[in-house]
Amino acid sequence: MGSGVDALSHHWSVAVFVLVVLGVCAAMLGVSALTGGRSAGRARNEPFESGIVSVGSARLRLPAKFYLVAMFFVIFDVEALFLYAWAVSLRESGWTGFVEATVFILVLLAGLLYLWRIGALRWHVPPRRRPREH
């Protein structure tokens, strides 16, 4: 039992933080329940955005190209974040870190060249050629 009290005495700030966070969450939920609106008007359940009442369906069919470009952006953005962290610690990492970053960049370039080669970065698809009829 003594070890539990010792652990709590060493980590009292974490316990206080958890209690404060739970208290703030409870306070926010309680205040919103007390002060929230309770009217059930006719237009209450209608979607309303930017001062304009919605017209038509909100379901749009987007081509897969939009999602592909978004995935490429996220992948290369995260990799740029890794390179930024490497650049900040350049002096500490030395030549070993430089070689590792160079290999990392070469792998990225290989992936980018592959995507370019297979046509994944082409936005519009060229029309198909029809075989000539003789």
DSSP file (Angstrom, degrees, kcal/mol; ACC not computed):
  #  RESIDUE AA STRUCTURE BP1 BP2  ACC     N-H-->O    O-->H-N    N-H-->O    O-->H-N    TCO  KAPPA ALPHA  PHI   PSI    X-CA   Y-CA   Z-CA
    1    1 A M     >        0   0    0      0, 0.0     4,-1.5     0, 0.0     3,-0.3   0.000 360.0 360.0 360.0 -31.4    0.0    0.0    0.0
    2    2 A G  H  >  +     0   0    0      1,-0.2     4,-2.1     2,-0.2     5,-0.1   0.836 360.0  57.1 -64.8 -32.7    2.9    2.3    0.7
    3    3 A S  H  > S+     0   0    0      1,-0.2     4,-2.4     2,-0.2    -1,-0.2   0.853 104.0  52.9 -69.7 -33.1    4.1    2.1   -2.9
    4    4 A G  H  > S+     0   0    0     -3,-0.3     4,-2.1     2,-0.2    -1,-0.2   0.894 110.7  46.4 -67.3 -40.0    0.7    3.3   -4.3
    5    5 A V  H  X S+     0   0    0     -4,-1.5     4,-2.2     2,-0.2    -2,-0.2   0.885 112.6  50.7 -68.8 -38.3    0.8    6.4   -2.0
    6    6 A D  H  X S+     0   0    0     -4,-2.1     4,-1.8     2,-0.2    -2,-0.2   0.911 110.0  49.5 -64.4 -41.8    4.4    7.0   -3.0
    7    7 A A  H  X S+     0   0    0     -4,-2.4     4,-1.7     1,-0.2    -2,-0.2   0.904 112.2  48.4 -63.6 -40.8    3.5    6.8   -6.7
    8    8 A L  H  < S+     0   0    0     -4,-2.1    -1,-0.2     1,-0.2    -2,-0.2   0.873 109.8  52.0 -67.4 -36.4    0.6    9.2   -6.2
    9    9 A S  H >< S+     0   0    0     -4,-2.2     3,-0.6     1,-0.2    -1,-0.2   0.835 111.9  46.7 -70.0 -30.1    2.8   11.6   -4.3
   10   10 A H  H 3< S+     0   0    0     -4,-1.8     3,-0.2     1,-0.2    -1,-0.2   0.807 122.1  35.6 -77.6 -29.4    5.3   11.6   -7.1
   11   11 A H  T 3X S+     0   0    0     -4,-1.7     4,-1.6    -5,-0.2     3,-0.4  -0.152  74.2 126.8-116.8  37.4    2.7   12.1   -9.8
   12   12 A W  H <>  +     0   0    0     -3,-0.6     4,-2.5     1,-0.2     5,-0.2   0.829  69.7  60.9 -65.5 -31.9    0.2   14.3   -8.1
   13   13 A S  H  > S+     0   0    0     -3,-0.2     4,-2.3     1,-0.2    -1,-0.2   0.874 103.8  49.7 -66.2 -35.4    0.3   16.9  -10.9
   14   14 A V  H  > S+     0   0    0     -3,-0.4     4,-2.6     2,-0.2    -1,-0.2   0.915 111.2  49.6 -66.8 -42.0   -1.0   14.2  -13.4
   15   15 A A  H  X S+     0   0    0     -4,-1.6     4,-2.2     2,-0.2    -2,-0.2   0.907 111.9  47.8 -63.9 -41.2   -3.8   13.3  -10.9
   16   16 A V  H  X S+     0   0    0     -4,-2.5     4,-2.5     2,-0.2    -1,-0.2   0.909 111.3  51.6 -65.0 -41.5   -4.7   17.0  -10.5
   17   17 A F  H  X S+     0   0    0     -4,-2.3     4,-2.6     2,-0.2    -2,-0.2   0.927 110.1  48.2 -60.7 -46.2   -4.7   17.5  -14.3
   18   18 A V  H  X S+     0   0    0     -4,-2.6     4,-2.5     1,-0.2    -1,-0.2   0.912 112.6  48.8 -62.2 -42.3   -7.0   14.5  -14.9
   19   19 A L  H  X S+     0   0    0     -4,-2.2     4,-2.2     2,-0.2    -1,-0.2   0.895 111.7  48.7 -65.4 -39.6   -9.4   15.8  -12.2
   20   20 A V  H  X S+     0   0    0     -4,-2.5     4,-2.7     2,-0.2    -2,-0.2   0.913 111.5  49.9 -66.0 -42.5   -9.4   19.3  -13.7
   21   21 A V  H  X S+     0   0    0     -4,-2.6     4,-2.4     2,-0.2    -2,-0.2   0.931 111.9  47.5 -62.8 -45.1  -10.1   17.9  -17.2
   22   22 A L  H  X S+     0   0    0     -4,-2.5     4,-2.4     1,-0.2    -1,-0.2   0.891 112.6  50.4 -62.7 -38.9  -13.0   15.8  -15.9
   23   23 A G  H  X S+     0   0    0     -4,-2.2     4,-2.5     2,-0.2    -2,-0.2   0.912 110.3  48.6 -65.2 -42.4  -14.4   18.8  -14.0
   24   24 A V  H  X S+     0   0    0     -4,-2.7     4,-2.6     2,-0.2    -2,-0.2   0.911 112.1  49.5 -64.5 -42.0  -14.2   21.0  -17.1
   25   25 A C  H  X S+     0   0    0     -4,-2.4     4,-2.4     2,-0.2     5,-0.2   0.931 112.4  47.4 -62.1 -45.4  -15.9   18.4  -19.2
   26   26 A A  H  X S+     0   0    0     -4,-2.4     4,-2.5     1,-0.2    -2,-0.2   0.896 112.2  50.5 -63.2 -39.8  -18.6   17.9  -16.7
   27   27 A A  H  X S+     0   0    0     -4,-2.5     4,-2.8     2,-0.2     5,-0.2   0.914 110.4  49.0 -65.3 -42.7  -19.1   21.7  -16.4
   28   28 A M  H  X S+     0   0    0     -4,-2.6     4,-2.1     2,-0.2    -2,-0.2   0.921 113.8  45.8 -64.6 -42.6  -19.4   22.1  -20.2
   29   29 A L  H  X S+     0   0    0     -4,-2.4     4,-1.9    -5,-0.2    -1,-0.2   0.907 114.9  48.2 -66.0 -40.1  -21.9   19.4  -20.5
   30   30 A G  H  X S+     0   0    0     -4,-2.5     4,-2.0    -5,-0.2    -2,-0.2   0.929 112.3  47.0 -66.5 -45.0  -23.9   20.7  -17.5
   31   31 A V  H  X S+     0   0    0     -4,-2.8     4,-2.6     1,-0.2     5,-0.2   0.901 112.8  49.6 -64.9 -40.7  -24.0   24.3  -18.7
   32   32 A S  H  X S+     0   0    0     -4,-2.1     4,-1.4    -5,-0.2    -1,-0.2   0.864 110.8  50.3 -67.6 -33.8  -25.0   23.3  -22.2
   33   33 A A  H  < S+     0   0    0     -4,-1.9    -1,-0.2    -5,-0.2    -2,-0.2   0.866 115.6  42.9 -70.1 -34.6  -27.8   21.1  -20.9
   34   34 A L  H  < S+     0   0    0     -4,-2.0    -2,-0.2     1,-0.2    -1,-0.2   0.878 124.8  31.6 -78.3 -37.9  -29.1   23.9  -18.7
   35   35 A T  H  < S+     0   0    0     -4,-2.6    -2,-0.2    -5,-0.2    -3,-0.2   0.498  91.4 114.4-101.8  -3.7  -28.8   26.8  -21.2
   36   36 A G  S  < S-     0   0    0     -4,-1.4     2,-0.1    -5,-0.2    -3,-0.0  -0.271  72.9 -98.7 -69.5 154.0  -29.5   24.9  -24.4
   37   37 A G        -     0   0    0      1,-0.1    -1,-0.1     2,-0.0    -2,-0.1  -0.411  29.2-172.6 -72.5 147.0  -32.5   25.6  -26.5
   38   38 A R        +     0   0    0     -2,-0.1     2,-0.1     2,-0.0    -1,-0.1   0.184  38.8 127.4-124.1  14.5  -35.5   23.4  -26.2
   39   39 A S        -     0   0    0      1,-0.1     2,-0.2     5,-0.0    -2,-0.0  -0.461  44.2-156.9 -76.3 148.4  -37.7   24.6  -29.0
   40   40 A A        +     0   0    0     -2,-0.1    -1,-0.1     4,-0.0     5,-0.0  -0.561  27.6 169.8-122.5  65.1  -39.0   22.2  -31.5
   41   41 A G    >   -     0   0    0     -2,-0.2     3,-0.8     1,-0.1     4,-0.3  -0.172  46.8-108.6 -74.3 170.0  -39.8   24.4  -34.5
   42   42 A R  T 3  S+     0   0    0      1,-0.2     3,-0.4     2,-0.1    -1,-0.1   0.870 118.5  42.3 -66.8 -38.0  -40.7   23.3  -38.0
   43   43 A A  T >  S+     0   0    0      1,-0.2     3,-1.0     2,-0.1    -1,-0.2   0.329  85.9  99.0 -92.7   8.0  -37.4   24.4  -39.5
   44   44 A R  T <  S+     0   0    0     -3,-0.8    -1,-0.2     1,-0.2    -2,-0.1   0.861  85.7  42.8 -65.7 -36.0  -35.3   23.1  -36.6
   45   45 A N  T 3  S+     0   0    0     -3,-0.4    -1,-0.2    -4,-0.3    -2,-0.1   0.360  90.6 105.9 -95.1   6.4  -34.2   19.9  -38.4
   46   46 A E  S <  S-     0   0    0     -3,-1.0     2,-0.2     1,-0.1    -3,-0.0  -0.647  78.7-109.3 -85.0 142.3  -33.6   21.4  -41.8
   47   47 A P        -     0   0    0      0, 0.0     7,-1.1     0, 0.0     2,-0.4  -0.486  39.5-179.5 -69.4 139.9  -30.0   21.8  -42.9
   48   48 A F  E     +A   53   0A   0     -2,-0.2     2,-0.4     5,-0.2     5,-0.2  -0.956   3.6 172.7-145.4 118.3  -28.9   25.4  -42.9
   49   49 A E  E >   -A   52   0A   0      3,-1.8     3,-1.8    -2,-0.4     0, 0.0  -0.991  64.0 -11.9-137.2 130.8  -25.4   26.5  -43.9
   50   50 A S  T 3  S-     0   0    0     -2,-0.4    -1,-0.1     1,-0.3     3,-0.1   0.792 122.6 -58.6  57.0  33.7  -24.0   30.0  -44.5
   51   51 A G  T 3  S+     0   0    0      1,-0.2     2,-0.5    -3,-0.0    -1,-0.3   0.602 114.2 110.7  77.5  10.9  -27.3   31.7  -44.4
   52   52 A I  E <   -A   49   0A   0     -3,-1.8    -3,-1.8     3,-0.0     2,-0.3  -0.973  66.3-131.3-123.2 129.4  -28.7   29.6  -47.3
   53   53 A V  E     -A   48   0A   0     -2,-0.5    -5,-0.2    -5,-0.2     2,-0.0  -0.615  38.0-108.1 -75.4 134.5  -31.3   27.0  -47.1
   54   54 A S        -     0   0    0     -7,-1.1     2,-0.4    -2,-0.3    -1,-0.1  -0.314  32.1-164.8 -67.2 144.2  -30.2   23.8  -48.9
   55   55 A V        -     0   0    0      2,-0.1     2,-0.1    -3,-0.0    -1,-0.0  -0.999  52.7  -5.3-129.4 128.6  -31.8   22.9  -52.1
   56   56 A G  S    S-     0   0    0     -2,-0.4     2,-0.2     2,-0.0    -2,-0.0  -0.302 102.4 -30.4  87.0-172.1  -31.5   19.4  -53.6
   57   57 A S        -     0   0    0      2,-0.1    -2,-0.1     1,-0.1     0, 0.0  -0.536  38.5-149.4 -84.8 147.2  -29.4   16.5  -52.5
   58   58 A A        +     0   0    0     -2,-0.2     2,-0.9    -4,-0.1    -1,-0.1   0.422  68.9 105.8 -92.1  -0.1  -26.1   16.8  -50.7
   59   59 A R        +     0   0    0      2,-0.0     2,-0.4     0, 0.0    -2,-0.1  -0.723  48.0 178.3 -88.1 107.3  -24.8   13.6  -52.2
   60   60 A L        -     0   0    0     -2,-0.9     2,-0.8     2,-0.0    -2,-0.0  -0.886  25.4-136.9-107.9 138.3  -22.3   14.5  -54.9
   61   61 A R        -     0   0    0     -2,-0.4    -2,-0.0     0, 0.0     0, 0.0  -0.847  25.3-170.5 -95.1 111.8  -20.4   11.8  -56.8
   62   62 A L        -     0   0    0     -2,-0.8     5,-0.1     1,-0.1    -2,-0.0  -0.790  27.1-106.9-100.4 143.9  -16.8   12.9  -57.0
   63   63 A P    >>  -     0   0    0      0, 0.0     3,-1.3     0, 0.0     4,-0.7  -0.290  27.9-114.6 -64.6 156.0  -14.3   11.1  -59.2
   64   64 A A  H 3> S+     0   0    0      1,-0.3     4,-2.2     2,-0.2     5,-0.2   0.705 109.4  77.2 -64.1 -19.0  -11.7    8.9  -57.5
   65   65 A K  H 3> S+     0   0    0      1,-0.2     4,-2.5     2,-0.2    -1,-0.3   0.860  88.4  56.6 -61.1 -36.3   -9.1   11.3  -58.8
   66   66 A F  H <> S+     0   0    0     -3,-1.3     4,-2.0     1,-0.2    -1,-0.2   0.922 109.9  44.2 -61.2 -44.2  -10.0   13.8  -56.1
   67   67 A Y  H  X S+     0   0    0     -4,-0.7     4,-2.4     2,-0.2    -2,-0.2   0.862 111.5  53.9 -69.9 -35.7   -9.3   11.3  -53.4
   68   68 A L  H  X S+     0   0    0     -4,-2.2     4,-2.3     2,-0.2    -2,-0.2   0.923 109.6  46.9 -64.0 -44.6   -6.1   10.1  -55.1
   69   69 A V  H  X S+     0   0    0     -4,-2.5     4,-2.4     1,-0.2    -2,-0.2   0.889 111.2  52.7 -64.3 -38.9   -4.8   13.7  -55.1
   70   70 A A  H  X S+     0   0    0     -4,-2.0     4,-2.3    -5,-0.2    -2,-0.2   0.907 109.4  48.6 -63.9 -41.0   -5.8   14.1  -51.5
   71   71 A M  H  X S+     0   0    0     -4,-2.4     4,-2.6     2,-0.2    -2,-0.2   0.915 110.7  50.4 -65.9 -41.5   -3.9   11.0  -50.5
   72   72 A F  H  X S+     0   0    0     -4,-2.3     4,-2.7     1,-0.2     5,-0.3   0.916 110.3  51.1 -60.3 -42.0   -0.8   12.1  -52.4
   73   73 A F  H  X S+     0   0    0     -4,-2.4     4,-2.2     1,-0.2    -2,-0.2   0.934 111.7  45.8 -61.5 -46.3   -1.0   15.5  -50.6
   74   74 A V  H  X S+     0   0    0     -4,-2.3     4,-2.4     2,-0.2     5,-0.2   0.921 113.7  49.4 -64.4 -43.5   -1.2   13.9  -47.2
   75   75 A I  H  X S+     0   0    0     -4,-2.6     4,-1.9     1,-0.2    -2,-0.2   0.954 116.4  40.2 -61.7 -50.3    1.6   11.4  -47.9
   76   76 A F  H  X S+     0   0    0     -4,-2.7     4,-1.8     1,-0.2    -1,-0.2   0.787 113.2  55.8 -73.7 -25.2    4.0   14.0  -49.2
   77   77 A D  H  X S+     0   0    0     -4,-2.2     4,-1.7    -5,-0.3    -1,-0.2   0.913 108.6  46.9 -69.9 -42.3    3.0   16.5  -46.6
   78   78 A V  H  X S+     0   0    0     -4,-2.4     4,-1.8     1,-0.2    -2,-0.2   0.885 111.6  51.7 -65.3 -38.2    3.8   14.1  -43.8
   79   79 A E  H  X S+     0   0    0     -4,-1.9     4,-2.0    -5,-0.2    -1,-0.2   0.870 106.4  53.5 -67.9 -34.7    7.1   13.3  -45.4
   80   80 A A  H  X S+     0   0    0     -4,-1.8     4,-2.0     2,-0.2    -1,-0.2   0.866 105.5  55.3 -64.8 -34.5    7.9   17.0  -45.6
   81   81 A L  H  X S+     0   0    0     -4,-1.7     4,-2.2     2,-0.2    -2,-0.2   0.903 106.4  50.2 -63.2 -41.4    7.3   17.1  -41.9
   82   82 A F  H  X S+     0   0    0     -4,-1.8     4,-2.0     1,-0.2    -2,-0.2   0.904 110.2  50.1 -62.9 -40.4    9.9   14.4  -41.3
   83   83 A L  H  X S+     0   0    0     -4,-2.0     4,-2.4     2,-0.2    -1,-0.2   0.852 108.0  53.5 -68.0 -32.9   12.4   16.3  -43.5
   84   84 A Y  H  X S+     0   0    0     -4,-2.0     4,-2.0     2,-0.2    -1,-0.2   0.927 108.6  48.8 -65.3 -43.8   11.7   19.5  -41.4
   85   85 A A  H  X S+     0   0    0     -4,-2.2     4,-1.5     1,-0.2    -2,-0.2   0.885 111.7  50.2 -62.9 -37.3   12.4   17.6  -38.2
   86   86 A W  H  < S+     0   0    0     -4,-2.0    -1,-0.2     1,-0.2    -2,-0.2   0.910 108.5  52.0 -65.4 -41.7   15.6   16.3  -39.8
   87   87 A A  H >< S+     0   0    0     -4,-2.4     3,-1.0     1,-0.2     4,-0.2   0.846 107.1  53.3 -65.1 -33.5   16.6   19.8  -40.9
   88   88 A V  H 3< S+     0   0    0     -4,-2.0     3,-0.3     1,-0.2    -1,-0.2   0.874 115.6  39.3 -68.4 -36.2   16.1   21.1  -37.3
   89   89 A S  T 3X S+     0   0    0     -4,-1.5     4,-1.9     1,-0.2    -1,-0.2  -0.051  79.3 123.2-103.3  32.4   18.4   18.4  -35.9
   90   90 A L  H <> S+     0   0    0     -3,-1.0     4,-1.5     1,-0.2    -1,-0.2   0.892  72.5  49.1 -62.9 -42.8   21.0   18.5  -38.7
   91   91 A R  H  4 S+     0   0    0     -3,-0.3    -1,-0.2     1,-0.2    -2,-0.1   0.886 113.2  46.8 -66.4 -38.4   24.0   19.2  -36.4
   92   92 A E  H  4 S+     0   0    0      1,-0.2    -1,-0.2     2,-0.1    -2,-0.2   0.830 111.0  51.5 -73.4 -31.3   23.1   16.5  -34.0
   93   93 A S  H  X S-     0   0    0     -4,-1.9     4,-1.6    -7,-0.2     3,-0.4   0.780  87.1-177.2 -81.3 -25.9   22.5   13.8  -36.6
   94   94 A G  H  X  -     0   0    0     -4,-1.5     4,-1.7     1,-0.2    -1,-0.1  -0.187  55.6 -29.5  67.7-155.9   25.8   14.4  -38.5
   95   95 A W  H  > S+     0   0    0      1,-0.2     4,-2.6     2,-0.2    -1,-0.2   0.829 136.5  59.4 -69.6 -31.8   26.8   12.5  -41.7
   96   96 A T  H  > S+     0   0    0     -3,-0.4     4,-2.3     1,-0.2    -1,-0.2   0.934 107.7  45.8 -62.1 -44.6   24.7    9.5  -40.7
   97   97 A G  H  X S+     0   0    0     -4,-1.6     4,-2.4     2,-0.2    -1,-0.2   0.858 111.1  53.7 -64.8 -35.6   21.6   11.6  -40.6
   98   98 A F  H  X S+     0   0    0     -4,-1.7     4,-2.2     2,-0.2    -2,-0.2   0.920 109.9  46.5 -65.1 -43.5   22.5   13.2  -43.9
   99   99 A V  H  X S+     0   0    0     -4,-2.6     4,-2.4     2,-0.2    -2,-0.2   0.914 112.9  50.0 -65.0 -42.4   22.9    9.8  -45.6
  100  100 A E  H  X S+     0   0    0     -4,-2.3     4,-2.3     1,-0.2    -2,-0.2   0.906 111.4  48.2 -63.2 -41.0   19.6    8.6  -44.1
  101  101 A A  H  X S+     0   0    0     -4,-2.4     4,-2.5     2,-0.2    -1,-0.2   0.876 110.2  52.5 -67.1 -36.3   17.8   11.7  -45.3
  102  102 A T  H  X S+     0   0    0     -4,-2.2     4,-2.3     2,-0.2    -2,-0.2   0.921 110.4  47.2 -65.1 -43.1   19.3   11.4  -48.7
  103  103 A V  H  X S+     0   0    0     -4,-2.4     4,-2.3     2,-0.2    -2,-0.2   0.912 111.6  52.1 -62.9 -41.8   18.1    7.8  -48.9
  104  104 A F  H  X S+     0   0    0     -4,-2.3     4,-2.1     1,-0.2    -2,-0.2   0.920 110.7  46.8 -59.7 -45.5   14.6    8.9  -47.7
  105  105 A I  H  X S+     0   0    0     -4,-2.5     4,-2.7     1,-0.2    -1,-0.2   0.885 110.8  52.5 -66.1 -38.6   14.5   11.6  -50.4
  106  106 A L  H  X S+     0   0    0     -4,-2.3     4,-2.3     2,-0.2    -1,-0.2   0.883 108.6  50.0 -65.2 -37.9   15.6    9.1  -53.1
  107  107 A V  H  X S+     0   0    0     -4,-2.3     4,-2.3     2,-0.2    -1,-0.2   0.907 111.2  50.0 -65.3 -40.5   12.8    6.7  -52.0
  108  108 A L  H  X S+     0   0    0     -4,-2.1     4,-2.6     2,-0.2    -2,-0.2   0.926 111.1  48.5 -61.5 -44.7   10.3    9.6  -52.2
  109  109 A L  H  X S+     0   0    0     -4,-2.7     4,-2.9     2,-0.2     5,-0.2   0.886 109.2  53.0 -64.1 -38.0   11.6   10.5  -55.7
  110  110 A A  H  X S+     0   0    0     -4,-2.3     4,-2.2     2,-0.2    -1,-0.2   0.919 111.1  47.0 -62.8 -42.6   11.3    6.9  -56.8
  111  111 A G  H  X S+     0   0    0     -4,-2.3     4,-2.4     2,-0.2    -2,-0.2   0.903 112.9  48.8 -64.0 -41.2    7.7    6.8  -55.6
  112  112 A L  H  X S+     0   0    0     -4,-2.6     4,-2.4     2,-0.2    -2,-0.2   0.909 111.3  49.4 -66.0 -41.9    6.9   10.1  -57.3
  113  113 A L  H  X S+     0   0    0     -4,-2.9     4,-2.5     2,-0.2    -1,-0.2   0.883 110.5  51.5 -64.2 -37.4    8.5    8.9  -60.6
  114  114 A Y  H  X S+     0   0    0     -4,-2.2     4,-2.3     2,-0.2     6,-0.2   0.937 110.7  47.5 -62.9 -46.5    6.5    5.7  -60.4
  115  115 A L  H  X>S+     0   0    0     -4,-2.4     5,-2.1     1,-0.2     6,-0.7   0.895 114.2  47.5 -62.2 -39.4    3.3    7.6  -59.9
  116  116 A W  H ><5S+     0   0    0     -4,-2.4     3,-0.7     3,-0.2    -1,-0.2   0.900 110.8  52.4 -66.8 -40.1    4.2    9.9  -62.8
  117  117 A R  H 3<5S+     0   0    0     -4,-2.5    -2,-0.2     1,-0.2    -1,-0.2   0.885 109.5  46.9 -65.9 -40.4    5.1    7.0  -65.0
  118  118 A I  H 3<5S-     0   0    0     -4,-2.3    -1,-0.2    -5,-0.1    -2,-0.2   0.544 116.3-113.3 -81.7  -4.1    1.8    5.1  -64.5
  119  119 A G  T X<5S+     0   0    0     -3,-0.7     3,-1.0    -4,-0.5    -3,-0.2   0.659  74.2 134.9  87.1  16.2   -0.2    8.3  -65.1
  120  120 A A  T 3 <S+     0   0    0     -5,-2.1    -4,-0.2     1,-0.2    -5,-0.1   0.719  72.9  52.5 -71.3 -19.2   -1.6    8.7  -61.6
  121  121 A L  T 3  S+     0   0    0     -6,-0.7     2,-0.5    -5,-0.1    -1,-0.2   0.464  81.6 107.4 -95.6  -1.8   -0.7   12.4  -61.7
  122  122 A R    <   -     0   0    0     -3,-1.0     3,-0.0     1,-0.2    -6,-0.0  -0.657  54.7-161.5 -77.4 123.6   -2.5   13.1  -65.0
  123  123 A W  S    S+     0   0    0     -2,-0.5     2,-0.4     1,-0.1    -1,-0.2   0.943  73.0  40.0 -75.3 -47.5   -5.7   15.0  -64.2
  124  124 A H  S    S-     0   0    0      0, 0.0    -1,-0.1     0, 0.0     0, 0.0  -0.820  81.2-130.3-105.3 145.4   -7.5   14.4  -67.4
  125  125 A V        -     0   0    0     -2,-0.4     3,-0.1     1,-0.0    -2,-0.0  -0.792  26.3-120.9 -91.9 126.7   -7.6   11.2  -69.2
  126  126 A P        -     0   0    0      0, 0.0     3,-0.1     0, 0.0    -1,-0.0  -0.368  38.5 -96.7 -65.2 146.6   -6.8   11.4  -72.9
  127  127 A P        -     0   0    0      0, 0.0     2,-0.1     0, 0.0     0, 0.0  -0.291  43.4-103.1 -64.3 148.2   -9.5   10.1  -75.1
  128  128 A R        -     0   0    0     -3,-0.1     2,-0.4     1,-0.1    -3,-0.0  -0.416  31.2-122.4 -70.7 143.8   -9.2    6.5  -76.3
  129  129 A R        -     0   0    0     -2,-0.1    -1,-0.1    -3,-0.1     3,-0.0  -0.721  20.3-139.5 -85.6 134.9   -8.1    6.0  -79.9
  130  130 A R        -     0   0    0     -2,-0.4     2,-0.1     1,-0.1     3,-0.1  -0.754  26.3-108.2 -90.1 139.7  -10.4    4.0  -82.0
  131  131 A P        -     0   0    0      0, 0.0     2,-0.2     0, 0.0    -1,-0.1  -0.408  39.8-105.9 -65.4 142.6   -8.8    1.5  -84.3
  132  132 A R        -     0   0    0     -2,-0.1     2,-0.5     1,-0.1    -3,-0.0  -0.445  26.9-141.0 -70.5 138.7   -9.0    2.6  -87.9
  133  133 A E              0   0    0     -2,-0.2    -1,-0.1     1,-0.1    -3,-0.0  -0.886 360.0 360.0-101.0 129.3  -11.5    0.7  -90.1
  134  134 A H              0   0    0     -2,-0.5    -1,-0.1     0, 0.0    -2,-0.0   0.434 360.0 360.0 -96.5 360.0  -10.3    0.0  -93.6
